[in-house]
C-alpha cells in the first residue's frame, strides 16, 4: 500500500472535519417584508438549502423574532 502524500492527507482531514449539511429551512417573514443575512423575506414562504447558508447566516435568521422558520429534510 502506497503512503499518501501530505496534500492528500490534509485534504482527507479537511473533508472529515466539515459537517455534512442536508435539508432546508422554509422562512416566512412579515407582510411588510424583512431583510436578514442579505436575503429578503416576506409573507410568501422562501425555501433555503442549509448547505447554501453560512453558520452566521443561519444564526441571524433563526434569531430574528419576525421570521417564522420550519425545518425540512
N, CA, C and O atoms as a Tripos MOL2 file, in Angstrom:
@<TRIPOS>MOLECULE
protein
  292   291    73     0     0
PROTEIN
NO_CHARGES

@<TRIPOS>ATOM
      1 N           0.8480   -1.1720    0.0000 N.3       1 UNK1
      2 CA          0.0000    0.0000    0.0000 C.3       1 UNK1
      3 C           0.8930    1.2350    0.0000 C.2       1 UNK1
      4 O           1.8040    1.3380    0.8220 O.2       1 UNK1
      5 N           0.6460    2.1650   -0.9060 N.am      2 UNK2
      6 CA          1.4710    3.3660   -1.0330 C.3       2 UNK2
      7 C           1.0910    4.3760    0.0350 C.2       2 UNK2
      8 O          -0.0730    4.4760    0.4240 O.2       2 UNK2
      9 N           2.0700    5.1150    0.5010 N.am      3 UNK3
     10 CA          1.8220    6.1530    1.5050 C.3       3 UNK3
     11 C           1.1710    7.3470    0.8250 C.2       3 UNK3
     12 O           1.5060    7.6830   -0.3110 O.2       3 UNK3
     13 N           0.2370    7.9900    1.5270 N.am      4 UNK4
     14 CA         -0.4230    9.1790    0.9930 C.3       4 UNK4
     15 C           0.5070   10.3730    1.0900 C.2       4 UNK4
     16 O           1.2870   10.4990    2.0350 O.2       4 UNK4
     17 N           0.4120   11.2480    0.0970 N.am      5 UNK5
     18 CA          1.1990   12.4680    0.1670 C.3       5 UNK5
     19 C           0.6070   13.3740    1.2400 C.2       5 UNK5
     20 O          -0.5220   13.1690    1.6870 O.2       5 UNK5
     21 N           1.3760   14.3700    1.6440 N.am      6 UNK6
     22 CA          0.9070   15.2950    2.6770 C.3       6 UNK6
     23 C          -0.3660   16.0110    2.2120 C.2       6 UNK6
     24 O          -1.2930   16.1950    3.0010 O.2       6 UNK6
     25 N          -0.4180   16.4120    0.9510 N.am      7 UNK7
     26 CA         -1.5910   17.1020    0.4110 C.3       7 UNK7
     27 C          -2.8280   16.2180    0.4650 C.2       7 UNK7
     28 O          -3.9000   16.6810    0.8560 O.2       7 UNK7
     29 N          -2.6950   14.9450    0.0770 N.am      8 UNK8
     30 CA         -3.8330   14.0220    0.1280 C.3       8 UNK8
     31 C          -4.3090   13.8210    1.5570 C.2       8 UNK8
     32 O          -5.5120   13.7740    1.8100 O.2       8 UNK8
     33 N          -3.3810   13.7020    2.4860 N.am      9 UNK9
     34 CA         -3.7330   13.5050    3.8930 C.3       9 UNK9
     35 C          -4.4410   14.7300    4.4540 C.2       9 UNK9
     36 O          -5.4170   14.6030    5.1950 O.2       9 UNK9
     37 N          -3.9470   15.9290    4.0990 N.am     10 UNK10
     38 CA         -4.5920   17.1640    4.5670 C.3      10 UNK10
     39 C          -5.9860   17.2940    3.9910 C.2      10 UNK10
     40 O          -6.9090   17.6960    4.6990 O.2      10 UNK10
     41 N          -6.1610   16.9580    2.7080 N.am     11 UNK11
     42 CA         -7.4770   17.0220    2.0780 C.3      11 UNK11
     43 C          -8.4560   16.0840    2.7630 C.2      11 UNK11
     44 O          -9.6070   16.4490    3.0020 O.2      11 UNK11
     45 N          -8.0110   14.8930    3.0750 N.am     12 UNK12
     46 CA         -8.8640   13.9220    3.7530 C.3      12 UNK12
     47 C          -9.2760   14.4350    5.1300 C.2      12 UNK12
     48 O         -10.4190   14.2400    5.5420 O.2      12 UNK12
     49 N          -8.3620   15.0860    5.8430 N.am     13 UNK13
     50 CA         -8.6830   15.6400    7.1570 C.3      13 UNK13
     51 C          -9.6970   16.7620    7.0380 C.2      13 UNK13
     52 O         -10.6160   16.8510    7.8520 O.2      13 UNK13
     53 N          -9.5470   17.6340    6.0240 N.am     14 UNK14
     54 CA        -10.4770   18.7480    5.8400 C.3      14 UNK14
     55 C         -11.8750   18.2530    5.5170 C.2      14 UNK14
     56 O         -12.8530   18.8030    6.0240 O.2      14 UNK14
     57 N         -11.9900   17.2460    4.7010 N.am     15 UNK15
     58 CA        -13.3000   16.7000    4.3570 C.3      15 UNK15
     59 C         -13.9550   16.1020    5.5900 C.2      15 UNK15
     60 O         -15.1490   16.3030    5.8150 O.2      15 UNK15
     61 N         -13.1960   15.3750    6.3830 N.am     16 UNK16
     62 CA        -13.7470   14.7490    7.5780 C.3      16 UNK16
     63 C         -14.1420   15.7860    8.6250 C.2      16 UNK16
     64 O         -15.0700   15.5540    9.3990 O.2      16 UNK16
     65 N         -13.4500   16.9310    8.6620 N.am     17 UNK17
     66 CA        -13.7190   17.9480    9.6680 C.3      17 UNK17
     67 C         -14.9650   18.7680    9.3510 C.2      17 UNK17
     68 O         -15.5730   19.3310   10.2620 O.2      17 UNK17
     69 N         -15.3580   18.8480    8.0830 N.am     18 UNK18
     70 CA        -16.5220   19.6440    7.7000 C.3      18 UNK18
     71 C         -17.7850   18.8100    7.8350 C.2      18 UNK18
     72 O         -17.8730   17.7190    7.2710 O.2      18 UNK18
     73 N         -18.7730   19.3200    8.5850 N.am     19 UNK19
     74 CA        -20.0070   18.5570    8.7420 C.3      19 UNK19
     75 C         -20.7990   18.5140    7.4390 C.2      19 UNK19
     76 O         -20.7820   19.4640    6.6560 O.2      19 UNK19
     77 N         -21.4730   17.4260    7.2260 N.am     20 UNK20
     78 CA        -22.3320   17.2980    6.0630 C.3      20 UNK20
     79 C         -23.6920   17.8890    6.4250 C.2      20 UNK20
     80 O         -24.3360   17.4610    7.3830 O.2      20 UNK20
     81 N         -24.1110   18.8710    5.6490 N.am     21 UNK21
     82 CA        -25.3620   19.5660    5.9340 C.3      21 UNK21
     83 C         -26.3720   19.1850    4.8670 C.2      21 UNK21
     84 O         -26.1130   19.3250    3.6720 O.2      21 UNK21
     85 N         -27.5110   18.7090    5.3020 N.am     22 UNK22
     86 CA        -28.5760   18.4140    4.3580 C.3      22 UNK22
     87 C         -29.8630   19.0130    4.8890 C.2      22 UNK22
     88 O         -29.9530   19.3760    6.0620 O.2      22 UNK22
     89 N         -30.8290   19.1130    4.0480 N.am     23 UNK23
     90 CA        -32.0970   19.6740    4.4580 C.3      23 UNK23
     91 C         -32.2110   21.1290    4.0560 C.2      23 UNK23
     92 O         -31.3650   21.6860    3.3560 O.2      23 UNK23
     93 N         -33.2940   21.7160    4.5300 N.am     24 UNK24
     94 CA        -33.5880   23.0940    4.1680 C.3      24 UNK24
     95 C         -34.4190   23.7390    5.2650 C.2      24 UNK24
     96 O         -34.9190   23.0710    6.1700 O.2      24 UNK24
     97 N         -34.5520   25.0480    5.1600 N.am     25 UNK25
     98 CA        -35.4740   25.7630    6.0250 C.3      25 UNK25
     99 C         -36.4470   26.5090    5.1320 C.2      25 UNK25
    100 O         -36.0870   26.9800    4.0530 O.2      25 UNK25
    101 N         -37.6760   26.6100    5.5940 N.am     26 UNK26
    102 CA        -38.6850   27.3980    4.9100 C.3      26 UNK26
    103 C         -38.9400   28.6010    5.8100 C.2      26 UNK26
    104 O         -39.3390   28.4510    6.9650 O.2      26 UNK26
    105 N         -38.7050   29.7950    5.2730 N.am     27 UNK27
    106 CA        -38.7830   31.0180    6.0690 C.3      27 UNK27
    107 C         -39.9170   31.8910    5.5580 C.2      27 UNK27
    108 O         -40.0390   32.1290    4.3560 O.2      27 UNK27
    109 N         -40.7430   32.3630    6.4770 N.am     28 UNK28
    110 CA        -41.8170   33.2940    6.1600 C.3      28 UNK28
    111 C         -41.5920   34.5500    6.9870 C.2      28 UNK28
    112 O         -41.3800   34.4810    8.1980 O.2      28 UNK28
    113 N         -41.6390   35.6800    6.3290 N.am     29 UNK29
    114 CA        -41.4280   36.9560    7.0050 C.3      29 UNK29
    115 C         -42.7310   37.6970    7.2240 C.2      29 UNK29
    116 O         -43.8070   37.1840    6.9150 O.2      29 UNK29
    117 N         -42.6320   38.9010    7.7570 N.am     30 UNK30
    118 CA        -43.8270   39.7110    7.9790 C.3      30 UNK30
    119 C         -44.3930   40.2310    6.6550 C.2      30 UNK30
    120 O         -43.6980   40.2290    5.6380 O.2      30 UNK30
    121 N         -45.6240   40.6670    6.6670 N.am     31 UNK31
    122 CA        -46.2670   41.1430    5.4430 C.3      31 UNK31
    123 C         -45.4980   42.3090    4.8160 C.2      31 UNK31
    124 O         -45.4180   42.4170    3.5930 O.2      31 UNK31
    125 N         -44.9400   43.1710    5.6490 N.am     32 UNK32
    126 CA        -44.1960   44.3260    5.1430 C.3      32 UNK32
    127 C         -42.8290   43.9310    4.5840 C.2      32 UNK32
    128 O         -42.1760   44.7380    3.9220 O.2      32 UNK32
    129 N         -42.3990   42.7160    4.8390 N.am     33 UNK33
    130 CA        -41.1030   42.2350    4.3660 C.3      33 UNK33
    131 C         -39.9980   42.5330    5.3620 C.2      33 UNK33
    132 O         -40.1480   43.3640    6.2580 O.2      33 UNK33
    133 N         -38.8820   41.8350    5.1850 N.am     34 UNK34
    134 CA        -37.7560   41.9850    6.1090 C.3      34 UNK34
    135 C         -36.4930   41.4490    5.4530 C.2      34 UNK34
    136 O         -36.5040   40.3750    4.8510 O.2      34 UNK34
    137 N         -35.4120   42.1960    5.5700 N.am     35 UNK35
    138 CA        -34.1060   41.7490    5.0890 C.3      35 UNK35
    139 C         -33.3440   41.1310    6.2400 C.2      35 UNK35
    140 O         -33.3130   41.6870    7.3380 O.2      35 UNK35
    141 N         -32.7330   39.9910    6.0010 N.am     36 UNK36
    142 CA        -31.8800   39.3520    7.0110 C.3      36 UNK36
    143 C         -30.8310   38.5440    6.2590 C.2      36 UNK36
    144 O         -31.1640   37.7840    5.3500 O.2      36 UNK36
    145 N         -29.5920   38.7010    6.6270 N.am     37 UNK37
    146 CA        -28.4720   37.9590    6.0250 C.3      37 UNK37
    147 C         -28.4170   38.1140    4.5030 C.2      37 UNK37
    148 O         -28.1080   37.1670    3.7800 O.2      37 UNK37
    149 N         -28.7200   39.3180    4.0360 N.am     38 UNK38
    150 CA        -28.6520   39.5930    2.6060 C.3      38 UNK38
    151 C         -29.7740   38.9760    1.7900 C.2      38 UNK38
    152 O         -29.6880   38.9130    0.5630 O.2      38 UNK38
    153 N         -30.8280   38.5190    2.4600 N.am     39 UNK39
    154 CA        -31.9690   37.9000    1.7860 C.3      39 UNK39
    155 C         -33.2540   38.5920    2.2160 C.2      39 UNK39
    156 O         -33.3840   39.0420    3.3540 O.2      39 UNK39
    157 N         -34.1970   38.6680    1.2880 N.am     40 UNK40
    158 CA        -35.4690   39.3130    1.5750 C.3      40 UNK40
    159 C         -36.5280   38.2620    1.8860 C.2      40 UNK40
    160 O         -36.7030   37.3030    1.1340 O.2      40 UNK40
    161 N         -37.2210   38.4480    2.9810 N.am     41 UNK41
    162 CA        -38.2920   37.5450    3.3880 C.3      41 UNK41
    163 C         -39.5880   38.3350    3.5070 C.2      41 UNK41
    164 O         -39.6020   39.4460    4.0380 O.2      41 UNK41
    165 N         -40.6670   37.7560    3.0130 N.am     42 UNK42
    166 CA        -41.9840   38.3810    3.1180 C.3      42 UNK42
    167 C         -43.0040   37.3010    3.4530 C.2      42 UNK42
    168 O         -42.6270   36.2070    3.8740 O.2      42 UNK42
    169 N         -44.2830   37.5880    3.2720 N.am     43 UNK43
    170 CA        -45.3180   36.6220    3.6560 C.3      43 UNK43
    171 C         -45.3560   35.3920    2.7560 C.2      43 UNK43
    172 O         -46.0010   34.3970    3.0830 O.2      43 UNK43
    173 N         -44.6620   35.4640    1.6230 N.am     44 UNK44
    174 CA        -44.5410   34.3000    0.7430 C.3      44 UNK44
    175 C         -43.3550   33.4730    1.2440 C.2      44 UNK44
    176 O         -42.2350   33.9760    1.3350 O.2      44 UNK44
    177 N         -43.6050   32.2140    1.5650 N.am     45 UNK45
    178 CA        -42.5640   31.3370    2.1100 C.3      45 UNK45
    179 C         -41.4070   31.1950    1.1300 C.2      45 UNK45
    180 O         -41.6050   31.0790   -0.0790 O.2      45 UNK45
    181 N         -40.2110   31.2070    1.6710 N.am     46 UNK46
    182 CA        -38.9930   31.0590    0.8670 C.3      46 UNK46
    183 C         -38.1880   29.8830    1.4090 C.2      46 UNK46
    184 O         -37.9270   29.8080    2.6090 O.2      46 UNK46
    185 N         -37.7940   28.9630    0.5240 N.am     47 UNK47
    186 CA        -37.0300   27.7920    0.9230 C.3      47 UNK47
    187 C         -35.5490   28.0310    0.6610 C.2      47 UNK47
    188 O         -35.1490   28.4280   -0.4330 O.2      47 UNK47
    189 N         -34.7450   27.7810    1.6930 N.am     48 UNK48
    190 CA        -33.2930   27.9260    1.5890 C.3      48 UNK48
    191 C         -32.6320   26.5990    1.9420 C.2      48 UNK48
    192 O         -32.9590   25.9950    2.9630 O.2      48 UNK48
    193 N         -31.7180   26.1500    1.1160 N.am     49 UNK49
    194 CA        -30.9680   24.9350    1.3930 C.3      49 UNK49
    195 C         -29.9440   25.2460    2.4860 C.2      49 UNK49
    196 O         -29.2170   26.2340    2.3890 O.2      49 UNK49
    197 N         -29.8840   24.4190    3.5140 N.am     50 UNK50
    198 CA        -28.9450   24.6420    4.6140 C.3      50 UNK50
    199 C         -27.5000   24.6320    4.1320 C.2      50 UNK50
    200 O         -26.6650   25.3550    4.6750 O.2      50 UNK50
    201 N         -27.1950   23.8340    3.1340 N.am     51 UNK51
    202 CA        -25.8340   23.7570    2.6110 C.3      51 UNK51
    203 C         -25.3830   25.0770    1.9900 C.2      51 UNK51
    204 O         -24.1830   25.3280    1.8740 O.2      51 UNK51
    205 N         -26.3300   25.9180    1.5920 N.am     52 UNK52
    206 CA        -26.0010   27.1920    0.9570 C.3      52 UNK52
    207 C         -25.8720   28.3310    1.9620 C.2      52 UNK52
    208 O         -25.4870   29.4390    1.5880 O.2      52 UNK52
    209 N         -26.1850   28.0810    3.2240 N.am     53 UNK53
    210 CA        -26.1240   29.1160    4.2510 C.3      53 UNK53
    211 C         -24.8660   28.9640    5.0950 C.2      53 UNK53
    212 O         -24.4640   27.8520    5.4370 O.2      53 UNK53
    213 N         -24.2540   30.0860    5.4230 N.am     54 UNK54
    214 CA        -23.1390   30.0220    6.3690 C.3      54 UNK54
    215 C         -23.7280   29.8470    7.7670 C.2      54 UNK54
    216 O         -24.9190   30.0790    7.9790 O.2      54 UNK54
    217 N         -22.9100   29.4470    8.6930 N.am     55 UNK55
    218 CA        -23.3590   29.2920   10.0740 C.3      55 UNK55
    219 C         -23.8630   30.6190   10.6190 C.2      55 UNK55
    220 O         -24.8440   30.6510   11.3620 O.2      55 UNK55
    221 N         -23.2010   31.7180   10.2580 N.am     56 UNK56
    222 CA        -23.6000   33.0480   10.7280 C.3      56 UNK56
    223 C         -24.9530   33.4560   10.1270 C.2      56 UNK56
    224 O         -25.7970   34.0150   10.8280 O.2      56 UNK56
    225 N         -25.1600   33.1790    8.8310 N.am     57 UNK57
    226 CA        -26.4460   33.4910    8.1970 C.3      57 UNK57
    227 C         -27.5840   32.7550    8.8990 C.2      57 UNK57
    228 O         -28.6120   33.3500    9.2220 O.2      57 UNK57
    229 N         -27.3920   31.4670    9.1300 N.am     58 UNK58
    230 CA        -28.4260   30.6640    9.7810 C.3      58 UNK58
    231 C         -28.7130   31.1920   11.1800 C.2      58 UNK58
    232 O         -29.8690   31.2750   11.5940 O.2      58 UNK58
    233 N         -27.6700   31.5430   11.8970 N.am     59 UNK59
    234 CA        -27.8190   32.0660   13.2570 C.3      59 UNK59
    235 C         -28.6410   33.3550   13.2520 C.2      59 UNK59
    236 O         -29.5150   33.5330   14.1000 O.2      59 UNK59
    237 N         -28.3690   34.2550   12.3050 N.am     60 UNK60
    238 CA        -29.1020   35.5180   12.2190 C.3      60 UNK60
    239 C         -30.5650   35.2970   11.8520 C.2      60 UNK60
    240 O         -31.4520   35.9420   12.4100 O.2      60 UNK60
    241 N         -30.8130   34.3940   10.9240 N.am     61 UNK61
    242 CA        -32.1900   34.1070   10.5150 C.3      61 UNK61
    243 C         -32.9630   33.4880   11.6750 C.2      61 UNK61
    244 O         -34.0970   33.8820   11.9460 O.2      61 UNK61
    245 N         -32.3590   32.5270   12.3550 N.am     62 UNK62
    246 CA        -33.0290   31.8710   13.4900 C.3      62 UNK62
    247 C         -33.3030   32.8430   14.6370 C.2      62 UNK62
    248 O         -34.2990   32.6980   15.3450 O.2      62 UNK62
    249 N         -32.4330   33.8240   14.8230 N.am     63 UNK63
    250 CA        -32.5680   34.7570   15.9460 C.3      63 UNK63
    251 C         -33.5840   35.8710   15.6980 C.2      63 UNK63
    252 O         -33.9580   36.5840   16.6290 O.2      63 UNK63
    253 N         -34.0270   36.0240   14.4670 N.am     64 UNK64
    254 CA        -34.9520   37.1160   14.1500 C.3      64 UNK64
    255 C         -36.3710   36.7490   14.5800 C.2      64 UNK64
    256 O         -36.9420   35.7900   14.0610 O.2      64 UNK64
    257 N         -36.9410   37.4910   15.5120 N.am     65 UNK65
    258 CA        -38.2710   37.1550   16.0180 C.3      65 UNK65
    259 C         -39.4050   37.3900   15.0130 C.2      65 UNK65
    260 O         -40.5170   36.9050   15.2230 O.2      65 UNK65
    261 N         -39.1470   38.1130   13.9450 N.am     66 UNK66
    262 CA        -40.1810   38.3740   12.9510 C.3      66 UNK66
    263 C         -40.2320   37.3370   11.8380 C.2      66 UNK66
    264 O         -41.1030   37.3850   10.9690 O.2      66 UNK66
    265 N         -39.2940   36.4050   11.8740 N.am     67 UNK67
    266 CA        -39.2650   35.3600   10.8500 C.3      67 UNK67
    267 C         -39.7600   34.0440   11.4260 C.2      67 UNK67
    268 O         -39.3750   33.6540   12.5290 O.2      67 UNK67
    269 N         -40.6130   33.3650   10.6760 N.am     68 UNK68
    270 CA        -41.1020   32.0330   11.0700 C.3      68 UNK68
    271 C         -40.3060   31.0100   10.2630 C.2      68 UNK68
    272 O         -40.1910   31.1250    9.0430 O.2      68 UNK68
    273 N         -39.7590   30.0080   10.9540 N.am     69 UNK69
    274 CA        -38.8850   29.0290   10.3150 C.3      69 UNK69
    275 C         -39.4080   27.6120   10.5340 C.2      69 UNK69
    276 O         -39.7830   27.2370   11.6440 O.2      69 UNK69
    277 N         -39.4240   26.8500    9.4730 N.am     70 UNK70
    278 CA        -39.7300   25.4110    9.5410 C.3      70 UNK70
    279 C         -38.5660   24.6680    8.8990 C.2      70 UNK70
    280 O         -38.1000   25.0440    7.8230 O.2      70 UNK70
    281 N         -38.1020   23.6220    9.5540 N.am     71 UNK71
    282 CA        -37.0170   22.7960    9.0420 C.3      71 UNK71
    283 C         -37.5970   21.6120    8.2700 C.2      71 UNK71
    284 O         -38.5500   20.9700    8.7120 O.2      71 UNK71
    285 N         -37.0060   21.3380    7.1130 N.am     72 UNK72
    286 CA        -37.4470   20.2060    6.2910 C.3      72 UNK72
    287 C         -36.2240   19.3790    5.8840 C.2      72 UNK72
    288 O         -35.1070   19.8920    5.8080 O.2      72 UNK72
    289 N         -36.4590   18.0900    5.6260 N.am     73 UNK73
    290 CA        -35.3650   17.2170    5.1710 C.3      73 UNK73
    291 C         -35.2100   17.2800    3.6700 C.2      73 UNK73
    292 O         -34.3400   16.6110    3.1110 O.2      73 UNK73
@<TRIPOS>BOND
     1     1     2 1
     2     2     3 1
     3     3     4 2
     4     3     5 am
     5     5     6 1
     6     6     7 1
     7     7     8 2
     8     7     9 am
     9     9    10 1
    10    10    11 1
    11    11    12 2
    12    11    13 am
    13    13    14 1
    14    14    15 1
    15    15    16 2
    16    15    17 am
    17    17    18 1
    18    18    19 1
    19    19    20 2
    20    19    21 am
    21    21    22 1
    22    22    23 1
    23    23    24 2
    24    23    25 am
    25    25    26 1
    26    26    27 1
    27    27    28 2
    28    27    29 am
    29    29    30 1
    30    30    31 1
    31    31    32 2
    32    31    33 am
    33    33    34 1
    34    34    35 1
    35    35    36 2
    36    35    37 am
    37    37    38 1
    38    38    39 1
    39    39    40 2
    40    39    41 am
    41    41    42 1
    42    42    43 1
    43    43    44 2
    44    43    45 am
    45    45    46 1
    46    46    47 1
    47    47    48 2
    48    47    49 am
    49    49    50 1
    50    50    51 1
    51    51    52 2
    52    51    53 am
    53    53    54 1
    54    54    55 1
    55    55    56 2
    56    55    57 am
    57    57    58 1
    58    58    59 1
    59    59    60 2
    60    59    61 am
    61    61    62 1
    62    62    63 1
    63    63    64 2
    64    63    65 am
    65    65    66 1
    66    66    67 1
    67    67    68 2
    68    67    69 am
    69    69    70 1
    70    70    71 1
    71    71    72 2
    72    71    73 am
    73    73    74 1
    74    74    75 1
    75    75    76 2
    76    75    77 am
    77    77    78 1
    78    78    79 1
    79    79    80 2
    80    79    81 am
    81    81    82 1
    82    82    83 1
    83    83    84 2
    84    83    85 am
    85    85    86 1
    86    86    87 1
    87    87    88 2
    88    87    89 am
    89    89    90 1
    90    90    91 1
    91    91    92 2
    92    91    93 am
    93    93    94 1
    94    94    95 1
    95    95    96 2
    96    95    97 am
    97    97    98 1
    98    98    99 1
    99    99   100 2
   100    99   101 am
   101   101   102 1
   102   102   103 1
   103   103   104 2
   104   103   105 am
   105   105   106 1
   106   106   107 1
   107   107   108 2
   108   107   109 am
   109   109   110 1
   110   110   111 1
   111   111   112 2
   112   111   113 am
   113   113   114 1
   114   114   115 1
   115   115   116 2
   116   115   117 am
   117   117   118 1
   118   118   119 1
   119   119   120 2
   120   119   121 am
   121   121   122 1
   122   122   123 1
   123   123   124 2
   124   123   125 am
   125   125   126 1
   126   126   127 1
   127   127   128 2
   128   127   129 am
   129   129   130 1
   130   130   131 1
   131   131   132 2
   132   131   133 am
   133   133   134 1
   134   134   135 1
   135   135   136 2
   136   135   137 am
   137   137   138 1
   138   138   139 1
   139   139   140 2
   140   139   141 am
   141   141   142 1
   142   142   143 1
   143   143   144 2
   144   143   145 am
   145   145   146 1
   146   146   147 1
   147   147   148 2
   148   147   149 am
   149   149   150 1
   150   150   151 1
   151   151   152 2
   152   151   153 am
   153   153   154 1
   154   154   155 1
   155   155   156 2
   156   155   157 am
   157   157   158 1
   158   158   159 1
   159   159   160 2
   160   159   161 am
   161   161   162 1
   162   162   163 1
   163   163   164 2
   164   163   165 am
   165   165   166 1
   166   166   167 1
   167   167   168 2
   168   167   169 am
   169   169   170 1
   170   170   171 1
   171   171   172 2
   172   171   173 am
   173   173   174 1
   174   174   175 1
   175   175   176 2
   176   175   177 am
   177   177   178 1
   178   178   179 1
   179   179   180 2
   180   179   181 am
   181   181   182 1
   182   182   183 1
   183   183   184 2
   184   183   185 am
   185   185   186 1
   186   186   187 1
   187   187   188 2
   188   187   189 am
   189   189   190 1
   190   190   191 1
   191   191   192 2
   192   191   193 am
   193   193   194 1
   194   194   195 1
   195   195   196 2
   196   195   197 am
   197   197   198 1
   198   198   199 1
   199   199   200 2
   200   199   201 am
   201   201   202 1
   202   202   203 1
   203   203   204 2
   204   203   205 am
   205   205   206 1
   206   206   207 1
   207   207   208 2
   208   207   209 am
   209   209   210 1
   210   210   211 1
   211   211   212 2
   212   211   213 am
   213   213   214 1
   214   214   215 1
   215   215   216 2
   216   215   217 am
   217   217   218 1
   218   218   219 1
   219   219   220 2
   220   219   221 am
   221   221   222 1
   222   222   223 1
   223   223   224 2
   224   223   225 am
   225   225   226 1
   226   226   227 1
   227   227   228 2
   228   227   229 am
   229   229   230 1
   230   230   231 1
   231   231   232 2
   232   231   233 am
   233   233   234 1
   234   234   235 1
   235   235   236 2
   236   235   237 am
   237   237   238 1
   238   238   239 1
   239   239   240 2
   240   239   241 am
   241   241   242 1
   242   242   243 1
   243   243   244 2
   244   243   245 am
   245   245   246 1
   246   246   247 1
   247   247   248 2
   248   247   249 am
   249   249   250 1
   250   250   251 1
   251   251   252 2
   252   251   253 am
   253   253   254 1
   254   254   255 1
   255   255   256 2
   256   255   257 am
   257   257   258 1
   258   258   259 1
   259   259   260 2
   260   259   261 am
   261   261   262 1
   262   262   263 1
   263   263   264 2
   264   263   265 am
   265   265   266 1
   266   266   267 1
   267   267   268 2
   268   267   269 am
   269   269   270 1
   270   270   271 1
   271   271   272 2
   272   271   273 am
   273   273   274 1
   274   274   275 1
   275   275   276 2
   276   275   277 am
   277   277   278 1
   278   278   279 1
   279   279   280 2
   280   279   281 am
   281   281   282 1
   282   282   283 1
   283   283   284 2
   284   283   285 am
   285   285   286 1
   286   286   287 1
   287   287   288 2
   288   287   289 am
   289   289   290 1
   290   290   291 1
   291   291   292 2
@<TRIPOS>SUBSTRUCTURE
     1 UNK1         2 RESIDUE 1 A UNK
     2 UNK2         6 RESIDUE 1 A UNK
     3 UNK3        10 RESIDUE 1 A UNK
     4 UNK4        14 RESIDUE 1 A UNK
     5 UNK5        18 RESIDUE 1 A UNK
     6 UNK6        22 RESIDUE 1 A UNK
     7 UNK7        26 RESIDUE 1 A UNK
     8 UNK8        30 RESIDUE 1 A UNK
     9 UNK9        34 RESIDUE 1 A UNK
    10 UNK10       38 RESIDUE 1 A UNK
    11 UNK11       42 RESIDUE 1 A UNK
    12 UNK12       46 RESIDUE 1 A UNK
    13 UNK13       50 RESIDUE 1 A UNK
    14 UNK14       54 RESIDUE 1 A UNK
    15 UNK15       58 RESIDUE 1 A UNK
    16 UNK16       62 RESIDUE 1 A UNK
    17 UNK17       66 RESIDUE 1 A UNK
    18 UNK18       70 RESIDUE 1 A UNK
    19 UNK19       74 RESIDUE 1 A UNK
    20 UNK20       78 RESIDUE 1 A UNK
    21 UNK21       82 RESIDUE 1 A UNK
    22 UNK22       86 RESIDUE 1 A UNK
    23 UNK23       90 RESIDUE 1 A UNK
    24 UNK24       94 RESIDUE 1 A UNK
    25 UNK25       98 RESIDUE 1 A UNK
    26 UNK26      102 RESIDUE 1 A UNK
    27 UNK27      106 RESIDUE 1 A UNK
    28 UNK28      110 RESIDUE 1 A UNK
    29 UNK29      114 RESIDUE 1 A UNK
    30 UNK30      118 RESIDUE 1 A UNK
    31 UNK31      122 RESIDUE 1 A UNK
    32 UNK32      126 RESIDUE 1 A UNK
    33 UNK33      130 RESIDUE 1 A UNK
    34 UNK34      134 RESIDUE 1 A UNK
    35 UNK35      138 RESIDUE 1 A UNK
    36 UNK36      142 RESIDUE 1 A UNK
    37 UNK37      146 RESIDUE 1 A UNK
    38 UNK38      150 RESIDUE 1 A UNK
    39 UNK39      154 RESIDUE 1 A UNK
    40 UNK40      158 RESIDUE 1 A UNK
    41 UNK41      162 RESIDUE 1 A UNK
    42 UNK42      166 RESIDUE 1 A UNK
    43 UNK43      170 RESIDUE 1 A UNK
    44 UNK44      174 RESIDUE 1 A UNK
    45 UNK45      178 RESIDUE 1 A UNK
    46 UNK46      182 RESIDUE 1 A UNK
    47 UNK47      186 RESIDUE 1 A UNK
    48 UNK48      190 RESIDUE 1 A UNK
    49 UNK49      194 RESIDUE 1 A UNK
    50 UNK50      198 RESIDUE 1 A UNK
    51 UNK51      202 RESIDUE 1 A UNK
    52 UNK52      206 RESIDUE 1 A UNK
    53 UNK53      210 RESIDUE 1 A UNK
    54 UNK54      214 RESIDUE 1 A UNK
    55 UNK55      218 RESIDUE 1 A UNK
    56 UNK56      222 RESIDUE 1 A UNK
    57 UNK57      226 RESIDUE 1 A UNK
    58 UNK58      230 RESIDUE 1 A UNK
    59 UNK59      234 RESIDUE 1 A UNK
    60 UNK60      238 RESIDUE 1 A UNK
    61 UNK61      242 RESIDUE 1 A UNK
    62 UNK62      246 RESIDUE 1 A UNK
    63 UNK63      250 RESIDUE 1 A UNK
    64 UNK64      254 RESIDUE 1 A UNK
    65 UNK65      258 RESIDUE 1 A UNK
    66 UNK66      262 RESIDUE 1 A UNK
    67 UNK67      266 RESIDUE 1 A UNK
    68 UNK68      270 RESIDUE 1 A UNK
    69 UNK69      274 RESIDUE 1 A UNK
    70 UNK70      278 RESIDUE 1 A UNK
    71 UNK71      282 RESIDUE 1 A UNK
    72 UNK72      286 RESIDUE 1 A UNK
    73 UNK73      290 RESIDUE 1 A UNK
